[in-house]
Amino acid sequence: MEKFRLLHQYLSDLEILRRENSFRPGPCSDKFLTLAHTQEYIDKLKYNQQSKSEIREMGLPWSPPLIKRTFISPAGTILTTQLALQHGIACHLAGGTHHAYADKASGFCLLNDMAIAAKLLLHQSGIKKVLIFDCDVHQGDGTASILQNEPGVFTCSIHCEKNFPVRKQKSDLDIGLEVGLTDQSYLNIVSDTLEKLLTQQSPDLVIYDAGVDVWEHDPLGRLNISLEGIRKRDRLVIEACLRKNIPIATVIGGGYEDNRMALAKRHAIVIEEAYSISQKS
């Protein structure tokens, strides 16, 4: 949990994050959460009514601070999508909790912010197609499950195939990468896949999960992507969307390490690249 505070601190120190370009959401309302989750599950989370096995699958101990933050985060992703529609690009300093299912938590993910935001976008005038482009090292199984019958959202997951979750769900497009894949092959796959999807799907907005657990030394990753490879990935994704005038909202996704500040700096890469690109435009 500490990485979120450190990410905010680091970006503030760089003067990328300032009062005039930062926004704080409140808790997400149930009417939005139930676009992707059952009311029964939402109440279980709120009132600490999960079974021991459900807590174990969640991977985190229940606590009031965890629940407070959990119910704010989806509102942050919703707000990020709205800001992206206004400005072309916006970045959430959290989000990407793609393992959460409609009725259960999984893999440190309690509520599926991307599915909630995507479903809500479809209620807006002028939004007919949303692309969720998920580059976290783990498959976005919860996202795929929740949105499997939603034609207005195209889900793409580019992940390490031999990694969590053991039982994969079916995204609209799944690309399972081999263990140990290195920078150039990875970047080619990401670039080629995104370019094809932007042309084929013509989305009105892209939600980009910029997970940094693809990093070569991430303890839960199993890929061999350098820090420079992550930076190139984030830049090419952002630039590809903006070249086609497609708004992009980014979320940080997964990343794991005991050195929390080093981890926060990896999560900052996508925001640094977005800021750099926006300054030149």
N, C-alpha and C positions, 0 to 999 in steps of 0.2 A: 504493500500500500504506500510505502514511503516514496516510491518512484514518482508518484503523481505530484507530490509537493516539490520534490527536487527538480522535476521538469519545469514546473512553473517558475521556480527560483532561477534556474539556469537561463531560461529564455528572457526573464526580466533583467538578469545581469548583462545579457547580450544586447539589451534594449530592442529586441525584436518584439517582445510582449510589452505593450504600453497601455496606459489607461484608455486611450482613444481607440485602440483596436482589440480590446478584450471585453468579453461578455460573460455574465454569470447567470445560468439558468436556475430556476427553482426545481422542486421535485416534479417528476412527470406524473400527470394525472392518470387515474385508472382508465379513463375513456380512451386514452392513447395506448396505454400498456395492453389493453385487451384487444387491440388490433392484432397482436402477435401472441399473447399469452392468455391462459384461462384465468378467470377471476379466482377460482379455487386456489391455484398456484400462487397468485399474487398475494392472497390473504395468508397463505402458509408462510411466505417469506416475511411479510410484515410482522406477523405475530408469533414468530418462532415456533411454528407448528409442524416442521418437517420431521420425518422419522430419522433415526440414526443412520440408516442406509442412504437416505436422501442427503443428509449432511455430508456423509462420506463421499458421495458422488459429486457434490458441490466442490469439495476440496478445500473449503475454508470454514473456520468456526463462526457460527452465527454471533453477531454482536450488533448493538444499536448503531455504532459508527459505520459498520459495514453496510447495514441496511439503508442508512441515510444517504451514503454515497451511491449505493446501487440504484436508488430511485431518482437521484439527480442525473446520473450519467446518460440515460436515454434522452432526457430533455436536452442535454448538451449536444447530442448527435442531431436531434431534431433542429435545434437552433443553428447548428453548423450547416445543415442542408439549406436552411432559409437564407443564411448569410451568403452561402455559395451562389444561390440563385440571384442574389442582389449584386454580388461583387465578382463572380466568376470562380473564386476559390475561397475556401474557409477551412480552418484546421481545428479539430477538437483535441484537447490535451488529455483525452481519455478515449473510451469507446473501443469497439472491435470485439465485443464479448460474444463471439460467434458460436460458442458451444451450447449456449442456453437454448433449450427446447420450449415449446409452447407450455408444457406442464411440468418442467423440471429443470434444475440447474445441473451443470456438468463442467468439469475442467476449469474451475475458477470463474466460471461465467454464470451469472444469476439471471440477468435480463438481457434479451437480445436487442441491443440498441439499433443495429443496422436494419433488422427486420421491422422493428417498430417504426423507424423513421421512413423506410421505403414504403410501407403500407400507408402511412399518413400522407406521404407525398402524392400518392395516387388519387387522393381526395381533392387535390388542388387543381384549379383550372389550368390547362396547358401542359400538365404532366401526364404523359401517357406511358412512358417507359423509363424505368430506373435500372441502371446497371450497378450491381454490387461486384466490385473487382477486389477479390480477397487474396492478398499475397502473404498472409501469415503462413508460417511453416506447417501448421496443422490445418486439416480440412475444416471448412466452416459447416460442420454437420448440422448444428442447430438451425443455422440460417437456411440451409438447403431443405430441411424438414418443414420448417414453418412456411416457407414460400414455394413449396413444391407445386401447389395448384394456383399460383398467382401469376397469370400471364403478363401482367404489367411490370414485373420485376424479373430481370435476368440475373441469375447467380452464377458467378465464375469463381472457382477456387483453384489456385495454383499452390500446391503443397507438397511436402515430402510424403511419398506414398507409404513408406514403412515407418509410420509414426502414429501418435495419438490422433484421432480415435481409431481403435482397432476395427470397429465396424463403421465403415463410411456410409454416408447418405449420398443420394444422387442429386448433385447440383445440376443446373442446366448445362454447365460445362465444368468438368473436373480434369485437371492436369496433374497427375501424380508424378513427382520428380524422383529420380534415383538418389539414394544416399550418397553424399559426398560431392554432389554437383557443384561446379565452380562458376566463377563470375560470368564469363562470356557466354557460356551455354545458357545459363539462367537468364541473363539479360536478353538474349535473343528470343527465348521462349516468352518472356513477359511482354516484350515489345511486339512481337508478331501476333500474339494472342490479343492484346489490347487493340492494336490497329484493326484487326479483323472484326472484333466485336463493336468497335465504334462505328465502323462502316455498316455492318450487318444490322445492328440493333438500333442505331441512331438514338441513343438515350437522351432524355432531357436533362439528366443529371447522373453523375457517377459518384458512388460512395466507395472510397478506396481505403481498404484495410492495409496499412503500411507496417505490418508486423515485422519486428526486428529479430525475431527468433530464428530467422534464416542465417544469422551471423555464424561464422565458422566456429566460434567458441561458446555458443549458447548451449547450456547443459541439456536443453530439451529440443534442440534443433535438428541435428544430423545432416545439415547441408554445410557447404564450405564456401560461404559468401563473405567476402571481405567488407570492411566498413565502407570502402570506396565503392564496392559493388552495390551496397544498399543505397548510397547516395545517388549513384547513377540510375538505379531503378526508380527511386522516388522522383528524380528529375524527369526521366523519360515519361513516366506515367502522367505527371502534371502537365508537361509540355504537350503531350499527345492530345489530351483533353482540350486544353486551351487553344491549340491550333485549329481545332474543329469548332471552337466556340461552345464547348460543352462544359457547363459548370461542374466543379469537382469539390466534394467534401471529404476531408481525410480524417481517419481515426487512427489511433496508435497501435492497436492490436497487441500481440504478445511479445514478451521479451523477459528473459530471466537471468539473474546473476546476483551474487552476494554483494558485489560492489554496486550499490544503488545509484551513486552519482554517475558512474560509467554507463550504467543502464539508461539513466535519464538522458544522458548525452546522445545515446543511440536513438532513443525515441524522438529526440529533438531534430534529427536529420531531416525528416519530412517537412517540419515546420520551417527549418532554415532554408530548405530548397524552395518551398512555396514563397517565403518572404523574398528571397533573392530574385525569383522570377517576377514577382509582383512589382518589385522596385524598378525592373527594367521595362515593364510594359507601359 
